Amino acid sequence: MNYPIEHKQIANNLLDGKFLIYPSPLFLKILEQEDDYKEFFLQSFGYELKINTEFAYLISDKNAEKGTRDFVLFLAVLCRELDYNGRNFREQIEFGTFDISETEQLLQQSSKWEILEKTSVSNSKGGFDGFIKTWAYKNILEKSDMQFKFTKAVKLFFEFAVNIANTKMKEENQNK
């Protein structure tokens, strides 16, 4: 296989837990050689490369990774609070911009804050802003000075949450 000039950058980004998002040139390079890249990551690292129309990412069998769990909890509590405040959380997450300090206050005032207090949402180096920076680095968020917004990759976390909910409902129905 002839790798593109950007190969090292593509591999390093994905191995570092970053999402490559359309229309990034790196994402477009992966699309050009999708089968080769899937084989490369599987054979070289044992990771599955997932590519959809809007983003690419790696999946491993590491179950000890807590950052993703913390992000899902953050997203769940944020959606809950947006909903309680009469806002369409799905639309707000997909298209809205959030003020970092206002979002932190909203979460701290939530009855579910005690859950987030035990996670990297409040315990990151740099506090909540540090948490936002971490996920901006992974391309799940885009951060400016005092604001952030979600990228298209947040859809994966919504899918994950729906799958968990469906599994729980199925288990509950089987136990009845």
C-alpha angles and dihedrals in degrees: 000000000000108000120211120247088257093057096108091047091048092049094045093048094049094042089051090059097258124144117227108219132199126282092028111122088232091056090049091051090054090051090054091057101024098146093045092050093047089053092044095055094042095048097037101041109005090245126136115230112216119198126180131166094279109031147005130218143157128253122204132178093244106129097177095074106119100178094078091049090051091050092050090050090049091050093047094051092044091051090048092052093046089051092049088052090056096254125133096248096195093053092042092051094046099043110012134097120224130209106229098220094043090050091049090051091048090053094045090053091051120107084230094058091104088067093052093045089071094053138069088268088085101012101055119119100268093025120244092344088055090052090052091048091052093055093042087055088055090050094243089113135028112219130198125176099292104358142061138190133192122254126221089270090077086080088074090059091049089051090049091051092048091050091051091049092048091049091050092049091049091050092049092050091050091051093054 
